[in-house]
Amino acid sequence: MPIPASVLTLAAGILLALISLWVGQNINVMPVAAADDASTVDALFKVLFSIGVGLLLGITAMLVVALVQFRRRPGDHLDGPAVEGNLPLEIFWTAVPAIVILMLGVYSYDIYARMGGMADFSHHTSMPPPEVEQASLGNPADPETVIWGGIDRAEGMAFPVEVTAMQFAFIFHYPQQNFTTGELHLPLGQPVELRLKSNDVIHAFWVPEFRLKQDVIPGQPTVLSFTANRQGDYDIICAELCGPYHGGMRSKVVVEDSRNFEEWLIRNTPTTVATAPDSSQTA
């Protein structure tokens, strides 16, 4: 007794779903996770990866079956059967992808909000950055009308670093210590607030291990808050085409423990040497 096609289809669908879930959850193609929010992003990626594997295997299997089952046999010169349509199948392949895409959209929005993408930037309104003042063409920017963007959930409690993107480099300024460097150093396990600006064109600040990529737009004040949780050296990459040497616009971020970070800050912080006045001039 032949097995009904509906039973075979159901069994194949269940097997495909199990394989896709196993591959998506057990095969890791992402770089090492080095920030607190990386695991949240990875959870979304695993869902997308599972769906992608299922689509790849399912479509490939249907193509192979169609090539084998419905190939032209020797001596067969007739046309194929006139199939006009299949309304239930058309409803199925329209409704299911629509539901999946809607669910992914809601899930993605939730993750973005948890990372701070929908944060209230009102605590930044009192300090419009200089590039906004300059972009106003002589008219001082109103702090209440400055529109901030980015990812922010530190609410002013994080360690600040000012990041300037330009063709073709990133420059990092530590305002509390008042020095500038071409290499970003961050403390392990401490919230950090990057205040990004661009001096020329649109750039993007991307550290794959942090699972963070933020566009840096001229005249647009942007905040990027996160907490690095793994020591190491990681590449900073400009992920927005910004000119002929875009591919070489890279820098490095060094995540180190608090002691080494403090020592690095002390070594780079400029010292003010107090000199005693000349007694002959003060007499």
Secondary structure as GFF3:
##gff-version 3
##sequence-region A 1 283
A	DSSP	alpha_helix	5	26	.	.	.	ID=ss1
A	DSSP	alpha_helix	38	69	.	.	.	ID=ss2
A	DSSP	alpha_helix	87	115	.	.	.	ID=ss3
A	DSSP	three_ten_helix	122	124	.	.	.	ID=ss4
A	DSSP	alpha_helix	130	135	.	.	.	ID=ss5
A	DSSP	three_ten_helix	143	145	.	.	.	ID=ss6
A	DSSP	beta_strand	149	151	.	.	.	ID=ss7
A	DSSP	beta_strand	159	166	.	.	.	ID=ss8
A	DSSP	beta_strand	169	174	.	.	.	ID=ss9
A	DSSP	beta_strand	179	181	.	.	.	ID=ss10
A	DSSP	beta_strand	184	187	.	.	.	ID=ss11
A	DSSP	beta_strand	191	198	.	.	.	ID=ss12
A	DSSP	beta_strand	203	207	.	.	.	ID=ss13
A	DSSP	three_ten_helix	208	210	.	.	.	ID=ss14
A	DSSP	beta_strand	212	216	.	.	.	ID=ss15
A	DSSP	beta_strand	222	227	.	.	.	ID=ss16
A	DSSP	beta_strand	232	238	.	.	.	ID=ss17
A	DSSP	three_ten_helix	246	248	.	.	.	ID=ss18
A	DSSP	beta_strand	250	256	.	.	.	ID=ss19
A	DSSP	alpha_helix	258	268	.	.	.	ID=ss20
A	DSSP	alpha_helix	279	282	.	.	.	ID=ss21
###
